[in-house]
Amino acid sequence: NSFASEVTRVAREVGTEGKLGVQAQVSGLAGTWKDLTDSVNSMAGNLTAQVRNIAEVTTAVANGDLSKKITVDVKGEILELKNTINTM
């Protein structure tokens, strides 16, 4: 079905192929299926924002600009990474 293929596509493209900014697009969903699709899109969107912000800051650091800081709201291990990079 289109739900399964879209969720699989997003998981593959974001999780395996490193393509950021990908979103599942399934029309006509309601209830649990819509909630699941929204959750997958939220996860992909959060990961995209986190990685892009970290990449922007580490590129600046590599170019000698230590003024840039990671600003995205993160938790867990990504927070540890943010704190480490922001101390540079």
MMTF fields as JSON, N, C-alpha, C and O atoms, coordinates in Angstrom:
{
  "mmtfVersion": "1.0.0",
  "mmtfProducer": "UNKNOWN",
  "numBonds": 351,
  "numAtoms": 352,
  "numGroups": 88,
  "numChains": 1,
  "numModels": 1,
  "chainsPerModel": [1],
  "groupsPerChain": [88],
  "chainIdList": ["A"],
  "bondAtomList": [4, 2, 8, 6, 12, 10, 16, 14, 20, 18, 24, 22, 28, 26, 32, 30, 36, 34, 40, 38, 44, 42, 48, 46, 52, 50, 56, 54, 60, 58, 64, 62, 68, 66, 72, 70, 76, 74, 80, 78, 84, 82, 88, 86, 92, 90, 96, 94, 100, 98, 104, 102, 108, 106, 112, 110, 116, 114, 120, 118, 124, 122, 128, 126, 132, 130, 136, 134, 140, 138, 144, 142, 148, 146, 152, 150, 156, 154, 160, 158, 164, 162, 168, 166, 172, 170, 176, 174, 180, 178, 184, 182, 188, 186, 192, 190, 196, 194, 200, 198, 204, 202, 208, 206, 212, 210, 216, 214, 220, 218, 224, 222, 228, 226, 232, 230, 236, 234, 240, 238, 244, 242, 248, 246, 252, 250, 256, 254, 260, 258, 264, 262, 268, 266, 272, 270, 276, 274, 280, 278, 284, 282, 288, 286, 292, 290, 296, 294, 300, 298, 304, 302, 308, 306, 312, 310, 316, 314, 320, 318, 324, 322, 328, 326, 332, 330, 336, 334, 340, 338, 344, 342, 348, 346],
  "bondOrderList": [1, 1, 1, 1, 1, 1, 1, 1, 1, 1, 1, 1, 1, 1, 1, 1, 1, 1, 1, 1, 1, 1, 1, 1, 1, 1, 1, 1, 1, 1, 1, 1, 1, 1, 1, 1, 1, 1, 1, 1, 1, 1, 1, 1, 1, 1, 1, 1, 1, 1, 1, 1, 1, 1, 1, 1, 1, 1, 1, 1, 1, 1, 1, 1, 1, 1, 1, 1, 1, 1, 1, 1, 1, 1, 1, 1, 1, 1, 1, 1, 1, 1, 1, 1, 1, 1, 1],
  "groupList": [{"groupName": "ASN", "atomNameList": ["N", "CA", "C", "O"], "elementList": ["N", "C", "C", "O"], "formalChargeList": [0, 0, 0, 0], "bondAtomList": [1, 0, 2, 1, 3, 2], "bondOrderList": [1, 1, 2], "singleLetterCode": "N", "chemCompType": "L-PEPTIDE LINKING"}, {"groupName": "SER", "atomNameList": ["N", "CA", "C", "O"], "elementList": ["N", "C", "C", "O"], "formalChargeList": [0, 0, 0, 0], "bondAtomList": [1, 0, 2, 1, 3, 2], "bondOrderList": [1, 1, 2], "singleLetterCode": "S", "chemCompType": "L-PEPTIDE LINKING"}, {"groupName": "PHE", "atomNameList": ["N", "CA", "C", "O"], "elementList": ["N", "C", "C", "O"], "formalChargeList": [0, 0, 0, 0], "bondAtomList": [1, 0, 2, 1, 3, 2], "bondOrderList": [1, 1, 2], "singleLetterCode": "F", "chemCompType": "L-PEPTIDE LINKING"}, {"groupName": "ALA", "atomNameList": ["N", "CA", "C", "O"], "elementList": ["N", "C", "C", "O"], "formalChargeList": [0, 0, 0, 0], "bondAtomList": [1, 0, 2, 1, 3, 2], "bondOrderList": [1, 1, 2], "singleLetterCode": "A", "chemCompType": "L-PEPTIDE LINKING"}, {"groupName": "GLU", "atomNameList": ["N", "CA", "C", "O"], "elementList": ["N", "C", "C", "O"], "formalChargeList": [0, 0, 0, 0], "bondAtomList": [1, 0, 2, 1, 3, 2], "bondOrderList": [1, 1, 2], "singleLetterCode": "E", "chemCompType": "L-PEPTIDE LINKING"}, {"groupName": "VAL", "atomNameList": ["N", "CA", "C", "O"], "elementList": ["N", "C", "C", "O"], "formalChargeList": [0, 0, 0, 0], "bondAtomList": [1, 0, 2, 1, 3, 2], "bondOrderList": [1, 1, 2], "singleLetterCode": "V", "chemCompType": "L-PEPTIDE LINKING"}, {"groupName": "THR", "atomNameList": ["N", "CA", "C", "O"], "elementList": ["N", "C", "C", "O"], "formalChargeList": [0, 0, 0, 0], "bondAtomList": [1, 0, 2, 1, 3, 2], "bondOrderList": [1, 1, 2], "singleLetterCode": "T", "chemCompType": "L-PEPTIDE LINKING"}, {"groupName": "ARG", "atomNameList": ["N", "CA", "C", "O"], "elementList": ["N", "C", "C", "O"], "formalChargeList": [0, 0, 0, 0], "bondAtomList": [1, 0, 2, 1, 3, 2], "bondOrderList": [1, 1, 2], "singleLetterCode": "R", "chemCompType": "L-PEPTIDE LINKING"}, {"groupName": "GLY", "atomNameList": ["N", "CA", "C", "O"], "elementList": ["N", "C", "C", "O"], "formalChargeList": [0, 0, 0, 0], "bondAtomList": [1, 0, 2, 1, 3, 2], "bondOrderList": [1, 1, 2], "singleLetterCode": "G", "chemCompType": "PEPTIDE LINKING"}, {"groupName": "LYS", "atomNameList": ["N", "CA", "C", "O"], "elementList": ["N", "C", "C", "O"], "formalChargeList": [0, 0, 0, 0], "bondAtomList": [1, 0, 2, 1, 3, 2], "bondOrderList": [1, 1, 2], "singleLetterCode": "K", "chemCompType": "L-PEPTIDE LINKING"}, {"groupName": "LEU", "atomNameList": ["N", "CA", "C", "O"], "elementList": ["N", "C", "C", "O"], "formalChargeList": [0, 0, 0, 0], "bondAtomList": [1, 0, 2, 1, 3, 2], "bondOrderList": [1, 1, 2], "singleLetterCode": "L", "chemCompType": "L-PEPTIDE LINKING"}, {"groupName": "GLN", "atomNameList": ["N", "CA", "C", "O"], "elementList": ["N", "C", "C", "O"], "formalChargeList": [0, 0, 0, 0], "bondAtomList": [1, 0, 2, 1, 3, 2], "bondOrderList": [1, 1, 2], "singleLetterCode": "Q", "chemCompType": "L-PEPTIDE LINKING"}, {"groupName": "TRP", "atomNameList": ["N", "CA", "C", "O"], "elementList": ["N", "C", "C", "O"], "formalChargeList": [0, 0, 0, 0], "bondAtomList": [1, 0, 2, 1, 3, 2], "bondOrderList": [1, 1, 2], "singleLetterCode": "W", "chemCompType": "L-PEPTIDE LINKING"}, {"groupName": "ASP", "atomNameList": ["N", "CA", "C", "O"], "elementList": ["N", "C", "C", "O"], "formalChargeList": [0, 0, 0, 0], "bondAtomList": [1, 0, 2, 1, 3, 2], "bondOrderList": [1, 1, 2], "singleLetterCode": "D", "chemCompType": "L-PEPTIDE LINKING"}, {"groupName": "MET", "atomNameList": ["N", "CA", "C", "O"], "elementList": ["N", "C", "C", "O"], "formalChargeList": [0, 0, 0, 0], "bondAtomList": [1, 0, 2, 1, 3, 2], "bondOrderList": [1, 1, 2], "singleLetterCode": "M", "chemCompType": "L-PEPTIDE LINKING"}, {"groupName": "ILE", "atomNameList": ["N", "CA", "C", "O"], "elementList": ["N", "C", "C", "O"], "formalChargeList": [0, 0, 0, 0], "bondAtomList": [1, 0, 2, 1, 3, 2], "bondOrderList": [1, 1, 2], "singleLetterCode": "I", "chemCompType": "L-PEPTIDE LINKING"}],
  "groupTypeList": [0, 1, 2, 3, 1, 4, 5, 6, 7, 5, 3, 7, 4, 5, 8, 6, 4, 8, 9, 10, 8, 5, 11, 3, 11, 5, 1, 8, 10, 3, 8, 6, 12, 9, 13, 10, 6, 13, 1, 5, 0, 1, 14, 3, 8, 0, 10, 6, 3, 11, 5, 7, 0, 15, 3, 4, 5, 6, 6, 3, 5, 3, 0, 8, 13, 10, 1, 9, 9, 15, 6, 5, 13, 5, 9, 8, 4, 15, 10, 4, 10, 9, 0, 6, 15, 0, 6, 14],
  "groupIdList": [1, 2, 3, 4, 5, 6, 7, 8, 9, 10, 11, 12, 13, 14, 15, 16, 17, 18, 19, 20, 21, 22, 23, 24, 25, 26, 27, 28, 29, 30, 31, 32, 33, 34, 35, 36, 37, 38, 39, 40, 41, 42, 43, 44, 45, 46, 47, 48, 49, 50, 51, 52, 53, 54, 55, 56, 57, 58, 59, 60, 61, 62, 63, 64, 65, 66, 67, 68, 69, 70, 71, 72, 73, 74, 75, 76, 77, 78, 79, 80, 81, 82, 83, 84, 85, 86, 87, 88],
  "secStructList": [7, 2, 2, 2, 2, 2, 2, 2, 2, 2, 0, 0, 0, 0, 0, 0, 1, 7, 7, 6, 6, 7, 7, 7, 7, 7, 1, 1, 7, 7, 2, 2, 2, 2, 2, 2, 2, 2, 2, 2, 2, 2, 2, 2, 2, 2, 2, 2, 2, 2, 2, 2, 2, 2, 2, 2, 2, 2, 2, 2, 2, 2, 6, 6, 7, 7, 7, 7, 7, 7, 7, 1, 7, 7, 7, 2, 2, 2, 2, 2, 2, 2, 2, 2, 2, 2, 6, 7],
  "xCoordList": [0.833, 0.0, 0.866, 2.071, 0.252, 1.027, 1.622, 2.708, 0.923, 1.471, 2.784, 3.795, 2.772, 3.97, 5.105, 6.254, 4.803, 5.871, 6.458, 7.664, 5.63, 6.128, 6.977, 8.045, 6.516, 7.285, 8.608, 9.647, 8.572, 9.796, 10.742, 11.95, 10.196, 11.024, 11.712, 12.91, 10.953, 11.53, 12.605, 13.679, 12.327, 13.313, 14.583, 15.689, 14.428, 15.593, 16.369, 17.589, 15.655, 16.342, 17.026, 18.166, 16.346, 16.938, 17.928, 19.055, 17.504, 18.311, 19.476, 20.506, 19.334, 20.381, 21.138, 22.363, 20.409, 21.03, 21.488, 22.161, 21.134, 21.573, 20.935, 21.503, 19.758, 19.044, 18.181, 17.207, 18.535, 17.802, 16.664, 16.695, 15.67, 14.554, 13.43, 12.479, 13.525, 12.52, 11.312, 11.465, 10.121, 8.878, 7.991, 7.966, 7.265, 6.277, 5.062, 4.603, 4.546, 3.38, 2.32, 2.397, 1.335, 0.235, -1.064, -1.274, -1.922, -3.179, -4.294, -4.246, -5.282, -6.471, -6.343, -7.187, -5.305, -5.133, -5.898, -6.121, -6.293, -6.959, -6.574, -6.068, -6.82, -6.604, -5.164, -4.236, -4.993, -3.673, -2.716, -1.539, -3.183, -2.305, -1.781, -0.612, -2.647, -2.197, -1.216, -0.211, -1.499, -0.593, 0.779, 1.802, 0.804, 2.079, 2.848, 4.059, 2.143, 2.797, 3.337, 4.461, 2.547, 2.997, 4.223, 5.131, 4.255, 5.399, 6.653, 7.735, 6.515, 7.661, 8.173, 9.382, 7.267, 7.674, 8.313, 9.264, 7.799, 8.388, 9.8, 10.714, 9.974, 11.293, 12.271, 13.393, 11.848, 12.715, 13.035, 14.169, 12.048, 12.268, 13.21, 14.076, 13.043, 13.938, 15.364, 16.3, 15.536, 16.875, 17.508, 18.694, 16.724, 17.226, 17.715, 18.822, 16.912, 17.293, 18.54, 19.428, 18.606, 19.751, 21.036, 22.046, 20.994, 22.202, 22.645, 23.838, 21.708, 22.081, 22.687, 23.638, 22.153, 22.71, 24.102, 25.011, 24.268, 25.581, 26.581, 27.724, 26.169, 27.059, 27.475, 28.638, 26.532, 26.836, 27.889, 28.828, 27.724, 28.642, 30.004, 31.03, 30.034, 31.331, 32.091, 33.321, 31.384, 32.045, 32.661, 33.788, 31.937, 32.472, 33.707, 34.708, 33.638, 34.785, 35.978, 37.107, 35.731, 36.813, 37.46, 38.637, 36.686, 37.206, 37.734, 38.043, 37.837, 38.423, 37.446, 37.855, 36.164, 35.154, 34.576, 33.728, 35.041, 34.588, 33.399, 32.993, 32.845, 31.727, 30.378, 29.421, 30.287, 29.008, 28.717, 29.62, 27.455, 27.02, 25.83, 25.043, 25.707, 24.556, 23.379, 23.477, 22.27, 21.126, 19.88, 18.911, 19.886, 18.677, 18.423, 19.353, 17.151, 16.739, 16.911, 16.264, 17.784, 18.083, 18.096, 18.125, 18.073, 18.1, 19.051, 19.509, 19.337, 20.089, 21.501, 22.208, 21.897, 23.255, 23.53, 24.661, 22.507, 22.69, 22.967, 23.713, 22.383, 22.67, 24.129, 24.783, 24.641, 26.058, 26.943, 27.926, 26.597, 27.353, 27.273, 28.284, 26.08, 25.89, 26.763, 27.469, 26.716, 27.497, 28.99, 29.721, 29.449, 30.872, 31.299, 32.315, 30.525, 30.876, 30.797, 31.638, 29.803, 29.649, 30.742, 30.876, 31.521, 32.638, 33.897, 34.891, 33.874, 35.061, 35.266, 36.211],
  "yCoordList": [-1.2, 0.0, 1.248, 1.175, 2.391, 3.622, 4.071, 4.648, 3.814, 4.178, 3.448, 4.074, 2.136, 1.328, 1.712, 1.812, 1.925, 2.262, 3.641, 3.836, 4.594, 5.931, 5.933, 6.545, 5.261, 5.2, 4.481, 4.901, 3.41, 2.679, 3.56, 3.553, 4.32, 5.216, 6.267, 6.51, 6.885, 7.912, 7.309, 7.889, 6.159, 5.501, 5.183, 5.387, 4.685, 4.336, 5.589, 5.648, 6.588, 7.774, 8.563, 8.998, 8.75, 9.512, 8.655, 9.077, 7.452, 6.622, 5.921, 5.713, 5.547, 4.768, 5.574, 5.492, 6.349, 7.07, 8.475, 9.132, 8.944, 10.259, 11.43, 12.522, 11.219, 12.304, 13.025, 12.466, 14.243, 15.004, 15.784, 16.069, 16.122, 16.919, 16.119, 16.698, 14.793, 13.925, 13.806, 13.731, 13.789, 13.643, 12.61, 12.51, 11.844, 10.902, 11.692, 12.598, 11.344, 12.038, 11.017, 10.363, 10.888, 9.954, 10.721, 11.297, 10.732, 11.472, 10.562, 9.341, 11.181, 10.459, 9.643, 8.788, 9.887, 9.132, 9.788, 10.999, 8.963, 9.474, 8.595, 7.487, 9.102, 8.308, 7.882, 8.671, 6.621, 6.073, 6.174, 6.474, 5.931, 5.978, 7.387, 7.572, 8.384, 9.77, 10.114, 10.782, 9.664, 9.912, 9.3, 9.93, 8.078, 7.418, 8.168, 8.359, 8.59, 9.35, 10.67, 11.056, 11.36, 12.617, 12.399, 13.23, 11.286, 10.98, 10.715, 11.182, 9.969, 9.704, 11.019, 11.25, 11.876, 13.162, 14.067, 14.788, 14.032, 14.816, 14.337, 15.144, 13.021, 12.454, 12.845, 13.267, 12.706, 13.053, 14.548, 14.943, 15.368, 16.812, 17.222, 18.075, 16.618, 16.912, 16.504, 17.262, 15.316, 14.845, 15.761, 16.078, 16.181, 17.093, 18.395, 18.845, 18.996, 20.263, 20.097, 20.948, 18.999, 18.761, 18.589, 19.229, 17.733, 17.455, 18.697, 18.993, 19.417, 20.621, 21.688, 22.36, 21.856, 22.836, 22.414, 23.241, 21.144, 20.634, 20.78, 21.173, 20.47, 20.598, 22.046, 22.321, 22.972, 24.393, 24.848, 25.562, 24.432, 24.865, 24.199, 24.865, 22.907, 22.233, 22.72, 22.758, 23.092, 23.679, 25.021, 25.317, 25.832, 27.12, 26.909, 27.608, 25.947, 25.653, 25.207, 25.633, 24.351, 23.879, 25.027, 24.96, 26.08, 27.257, 28.324, 29.438, 27.982, 28.887, 29.809, 30.618, 29.702, 30.557, 29.827, 28.946, 30.2, 29.548, 30.265, 29.922, 31.249, 32.005, 31.325, 31.628, 30.423, 29.76, 28.711, 28.027, 28.597, 27.612, 26.837, 27.357, 25.604, 24.787, 25.291, 25.433, 25.558, 26.172, 25.299, 25.626, 24.186, 23.356, 22.733, 22.458, 22.518, 21.882, 20.377, 19.752, 19.797, 18.368, 17.721, 18.401, 16.393, 15.626, 14.451, 14.146, 13.799, 12.549, 12.689, 13.648, 11.721, 11.695, 12.864, 13.345, 13.325, 14.493, 15.733, 16.614, 15.815, 16.92, 16.868, 17.907, 15.677, 15.542, 16.046, 16.747, 15.69, 16.151, 17.67, 18.331, 18.217, 19.672, 20.365, 21.322, 19.887, 20.51, 20.426, 21.383, 19.299, 19.138, 20.114, 20.795, 20.182, 21.082, 22.536, 23.348, 22.873, 24.262, 24.715, 25.915, 23.805, 24.212, 24.498, 24.96, 24.236, 24.485, 25.968, 26.379],
  "zCoordList": [0.0, 0.0, 0.0, 0.24, -0.269, -0.397, 0.933, 0.955, 2.049, 3.357, 3.601, 3.919, 3.454, 3.713, 2.777, 3.208, 1.513, 0.57, 0.857, 0.713, 1.258, 1.576, 2.842, 2.87, 3.88, 5.123, 4.884, 5.394, 4.119, 3.78, 2.979, 3.214, 2.034, 1.219, 2.088, 1.945, 2.985, 3.854, 4.753, 4.908, 5.343, 6.208, 5.427, 5.928, 4.202, 3.379, 2.984, 3.139, 2.472, 1.972, 3.082, 2.919, 4.203, 5.307, 6.087, 6.344, 6.462, 7.353, 6.708, 7.349, 5.432, 4.775, 3.729, 3.642, 2.937, 1.826, 2.194, 1.399, 3.385, 3.839, 3.115, 3.084, 2.532, 1.855, 2.882, 3.387, 3.182, 4.183, 3.537, 2.34, 4.332, 3.858, 3.225, 2.7, 3.265, 2.653, 3.58, 4.799, 3.005, 3.759, 3.082, 1.856, 3.887, 3.354, 2.897, 3.592, 1.728, 1.199, 0.835, -0.205, 1.699, 1.486, 1.704, 2.772, 0.715, 0.845, 1.348, 1.195, 1.943, 2.363, 3.628, 3.897, 4.413, 5.652, 6.792, 6.799, 7.754, 8.95, 10.123, 9.948, 11.312, 12.517, 12.71, 12.536, 13.073, 13.39, 12.219, 12.419, 11.002, 9.83, 9.597, 9.256, 9.781, 9.646, 10.758, 10.512, 11.98, 13.106, 12.849, 13.117, 12.332, 12.033, 10.949, 11.057, 9.911, 8.843, 9.379, 9.061, 10.187, 10.788, 11.67, 11.686, 12.406, 13.272, 12.457, 12.812, 11.37, 10.488, 9.906, 9.864, 9.462, 8.898, 9.942, 9.642, 11.163, 12.241, 12.551, 12.721, 12.623, 12.88, 11.776, 12.057, 10.525, 9.404, 9.412, 9.142, 9.718, 9.774, 10.889, 10.695, 12.051, 13.173, 12.855, 13.108, 12.303, 11.95, 10.912, 10.997, 9.942, 8.915, 9.538, 9.241, 10.391, 11.03, 11.888, 11.87, 12.639, 13.51, 12.708, 12.998, 11.711, 10.926, 10.161, 10.102, 9.584, 8.827, 9.73, 9.332, 10.941, 11.867, 12.33, 12.4, 12.642, 13.052, 11.912, 12.143, 10.688, 9.531, 9.309, 9.012, 9.453, 9.283, 10.295, 9.944, 11.54, 12.591, 12.449, 12.59, 12.175, 12.045, 10.819, 10.835, 9.761, 8.59, 8.961, 8.562, 9.718, 10.168, 11.037, 10.877, 11.957, 12.826, 11.987, 12.232, 11.0, 10.133, 9.367, 9.012, 9.116, 8.417, 9.371, 8.951, 10.656, 11.635, 12.34, 13.172, 12.024, 12.665, 13.872, 13.729, 15.053, 16.279, 16.918, 18.028, 16.23, 16.802, 16.592, 17.304, 15.64, 15.357, 16.423, 16.902, 16.782, 17.775, 17.236, 16.445, 17.665, 17.312, 18.133, 19.352, 17.46, 18.128, 18.144, 18.829, 17.395, 17.361, 18.724, 19.482, 19.021, 20.269, 20.12, 19.279, 20.936, 20.834, 22.211, 23.237, 22.211, 23.455, 23.295, 22.194, 24.415, 24.384, 23.85, 24.161, 23.044, 22.513, 21.582, 21.508, 20.871, 20.007, 20.86, 20.433, 22.049, 22.965, 23.409, 23.506, 23.678, 24.04, 22.909, 23.151, 21.67, 20.509, 20.39, 20.156, 20.55, 20.499, 21.537, 21.219, 22.772, 23.841, 23.569, 23.826, 23.053, 22.737, 21.653, 21.79, 20.577, 19.473, 19.923, 19.536, 20.73, 21.165, 22.119, 22.356, 22.673, 23.531, 22.725, 23.284, 21.44, 20.603, 20.412, 19.738]
}
